[in-house]
Amino acid sequence: MTRRLLAAACLAAAAMAVVVGCLARPGTVTAHGAGARYAVTLTIDDNGTADVVVDRGGAQEVVVSATMPQMGHSTPEERARRLAPGRFRAAEAAGGLFPMGGVWEVSVRVRGGAGEEVIPLTVLVGS
């Protein structure tokens, strides 16, 4: 009985490793979030550059920051550069916003005519 449980646990751990490995491959990641005033779409490319589209609400400024609670990492707030009305880009420098792959909690702070609001998003960034 103990051997069967151990074998089942090992099989489950191996399956999880395969699933996480497949999910953590580099690639573009997109997340959507909304609050009472604004709705945003966050797209993160392979370089860690974060594009933010404000889908609802007239945004004048967007600030992005991220934390990885499991590892104790955090990034400083970065004011996104306005590309066009409702379109912003953050972390264009080498390395981008995310120093490593994994699960990140991203805060997108939006300011505009409707006031200020923080939209929280959780993303899995490839390594």
C-alpha positions as a Markdown table, in Angstrom:
| # | Residue | x | y | z |
|---|---|---|---|---|
| 1 | Met | 0.0 | 0.0 | 0.0 |
| 2 | Thr | 2.8 | 2.4 | 0.9 |
| 3 | Arg | 4.6 | 1.7 | -2.4 |
| 4 | Arg | 1.5 | 2.4 | -4.3 |
| 5 | Leu | 1.0 | 5.7 | -2.6 |
| 6 | Leu | 4.6 | 6.6 | -3.1 |
| 7 | Ala | 4.4 | 5.7 | -6.8 |
| 8 | Ala | 1.2 | 7.7 | -7.2 |
| 9 | Ala | 2.8 | 10.7 | -5.6 |
| 10 | Cys | 5.9 | 10.5 | -7.8 |
| 11 | Leu | 3.7 | 10.1 | -10.9 |
| 12 | Ala | 1.6 | 13.2 | -9.8 |
| 13 | Ala | 4.8 | 15.2 | -9.2 |
| 14 | Ala | 6.2 | 14.2 | -12.6 |
| 15 | Ala | 2.9 | 15.2 | -14.3 |
| 16 | Met | 2.9 | 18.6 | -12.6 |
| 17 | Ala | 6.5 | 19.2 | -13.6 |
| 18 | Val | 5.6 | 18.6 | -17.3 |
| 19 | Val | 2.6 | 20.9 | -17.0 |
| 20 | Val | 4.5 | 23.7 | -15.4 |
| 21 | Gly | 7.4 | 23.3 | -17.8 |
| 22 | Cys | 5.0 | 23.6 | -20.8 |
| 23 | Leu | 3.3 | 26.7 | -19.3 |
| 24 | Ala | 6.6 | 28.5 | -18.4 |
| 25 | Arg | 8.0 | 28.4 | -21.9 |
| 26 | Pro | 8.9 | 31.9 | -23.2 |
| 27 | Gly | 6.2 | 33.6 | -25.2 |
| 28 | Thr | 3.7 | 36.4 | -25.2 |
| 29 | Val | 1.5 | 36.6 | -22.2 |
| 30 | Thr | -1.8 | 38.5 | -22.1 |
| 31 | Ala | -4.0 | 39.3 | -19.1 |
| 32 | His | -7.2 | 41.3 | -18.8 |
| 33 | Gly | -8.5 | 43.1 | -15.7 |
| 34 | Ala | -11.1 | 45.6 | -14.8 |
| 35 | Gly | -12.1 | 47.8 | -11.9 |
| 36 | Ala | -14.9 | 50.2 | -11.3 |
| 37 | Arg | -13.4 | 52.9 | -13.5 |
| 38 | Tyr | -11.0 | 51.3 | -16.0 |
| 39 | Ala | -10.4 | 48.1 | -17.9 |
| 40 | Val | -7.0 | 47.1 | -19.1 |
| 41 | Thr | -5.3 | 44.5 | -21.2 |
| 42 | Leu | -1.7 | 43.7 | -20.3 |
| 43 | Thr | 0.6 | 42.0 | -22.9 |
| 44 | Ile | 4.1 | 40.9 | -21.9 |
| 45 | Asp | 6.5 | 39.9 | -24.7 |
| 46 | Asp | 9.6 | 37.6 | -24.6 |
| 47 | Asn | 11.8 | 40.5 | -23.5 |
| 48 | Gly | 9.6 | 41.4 | -20.5 |
| 49 | Thr | 8.3 | 44.6 | -22.1 |
| 50 | Ala | 4.8 | 45.4 | -20.8 |
| 51 | Asp | 2.2 | 46.9 | -23.2 |
| 52 | Val | -1.0 | 48.2 | -21.5 |
| 53 | Val | -4.1 | 49.0 | -23.4 |
| 54 | Val | -6.8 | 50.9 | -21.4 |
| 55 | Asp | -10.0 | 49.4 | -22.8 |
| 56 | Arg | -12.4 | 51.5 | -20.7 |
| 57 | Gly | -11.9 | 54.9 | -19.2 |
| 58 | Gly | -9.8 | 57.7 | -20.5 |
| 59 | Ala | -6.3 | 57.1 | -19.2 |
| 60 | Gln | -3.7 | 59.9 | -18.9 |
| 61 | Glu | -1.1 | 57.9 | -17.0 |
| 62 | Val | -0.2 | 54.3 | -16.4 |
| 63 | Val | 2.3 | 53.0 | -13.9 |
| 64 | Val | 3.2 | 49.3 | -13.7 |
| 65 | Ser | 4.9 | 47.3 | -10.9 |
| 66 | Ala | 5.2 | 43.6 | -10.1 |
| 67 | Thr | 5.9 | 41.3 | -7.2 |
| 68 | Met | 6.8 | 37.6 | -7.0 |
| 69 | Pro | 5.7 | 36.7 | -3.5 |
| 70 | Gln | 7.0 | 33.1 | -3.7 |
| 71 | Met | 10.6 | 34.4 | -4.2 |
| 72 | Gly | 10.3 | 37.7 | -2.4 |
| 73 | His | 11.0 | 39.7 | -5.6 |
| 74 | Ser | 9.5 | 43.0 | -6.5 |
| 75 | Thr | 10.1 | 45.6 | -9.2 |
| 76 | Pro | 10.0 | 49.4 | -8.7 |
| 77 | Glu | 7.0 | 51.2 | -10.1 |
| 78 | Glu | 7.7 | 52.2 | -13.7 |
| 79 | Arg | 5.8 | 54.9 | -15.5 |
| 80 | Ala | 4.7 | 53.6 | -18.9 |
| 81 | Arg | 5.4 | 55.7 | -21.9 |
| 82 | Arg | 2.2 | 56.8 | -23.8 |
| 83 | Leu | 2.3 | 55.5 | -27.4 |
| 84 | Ala | -1.2 | 56.6 | -28.4 |
| 85 | Pro | -4.5 | 57.4 | -26.6 |
| 86 | Gly | -5.2 | 54.5 | -24.4 |
| 87 | Arg | -1.9 | 52.6 | -25.3 |
| 88 | Phe | 1.2 | 52.6 | -23.0 |
| 89 | Arg | 4.5 | 50.7 | -22.8 |
| 90 | Ala | 6.7 | 50.0 | -19.8 |
| 91 | Ala | 10.0 | 48.3 | -19.2 |
| 92 | Glu | 11.6 | 48.8 | -22.6 |
| 93 | Ala | 15.2 | 48.4 | -21.1 |
| 94 | Ala | 17.1 | 45.2 | -21.4 |
| 95 | Gly | 15.8 | 42.6 | -19.1 |
| 96 | Gly | 12.3 | 44.1 | -19.0 |
| 97 | Leu | 10.1 | 44.3 | -16.0 |
| 98 | Phe | 10.5 | 40.7 | -14.9 |
| 99 | Pro | 14.0 | 39.5 | -13.9 |
| 100 | Met | 13.0 | 35.8 | -13.9 |
| 101 | Gly | 10.2 | 33.6 | -15.1 |
| 102 | Gly | 7.4 | 32.4 | -12.8 |
| 103 | Val | 4.1 | 33.7 | -11.4 |
| 104 | Trp | 4.0 | 37.5 | -10.9 |
| 105 | Glu | 1.4 | 39.7 | -9.4 |
| 106 | Val | 1.3 | 42.9 | -11.5 |
| 107 | Ser | -0.3 | 46.1 | -10.4 |
| 108 | Val | -1.4 | 48.5 | -13.2 |
| 109 | Arg | -2.2 | 51.9 | -11.7 |
| 110 | Val | -4.3 | 54.0 | -14.0 |
| 111 | Arg | -4.9 | 57.8 | -13.7 |
| 112 | Gly | -7.3 | 59.7 | -15.8 |
| 113 | Gly | -10.5 | 61.8 | -15.9 |
| 114 | Ala | -12.3 | 59.1 | -13.8 |
| 115 | Gly | -9.7 | 59.3 | -11.0 |
| 116 | Glu | -7.1 | 56.7 | -10.0 |
| 117 | Glu | -7.4 | 53.0 | -9.8 |
| 118 | Val | -5.1 | 50.0 | -9.4 |
| 119 | Ile | -6.0 | 46.9 | -11.4 |
| 120 | Pro | -4.3 | 43.7 | -10.0 |
| 121 | Leu | -3.4 | 41.0 | -12.5 |
| 122 | Thr | -1.6 | 37.6 | -12.0 |
| 123 | Val | 0.5 | 36.3 | -14.9 |
| 124 | Leu | 2.8 | 33.4 | -15.6 |
| 125 | Val | 6.0 | 34.8 | -17.3 |
| 126 | Gly | 8.3 | 32.5 | -19.2 |
| 127 | Ser | 11.9 | 32.3 | -18.3 |
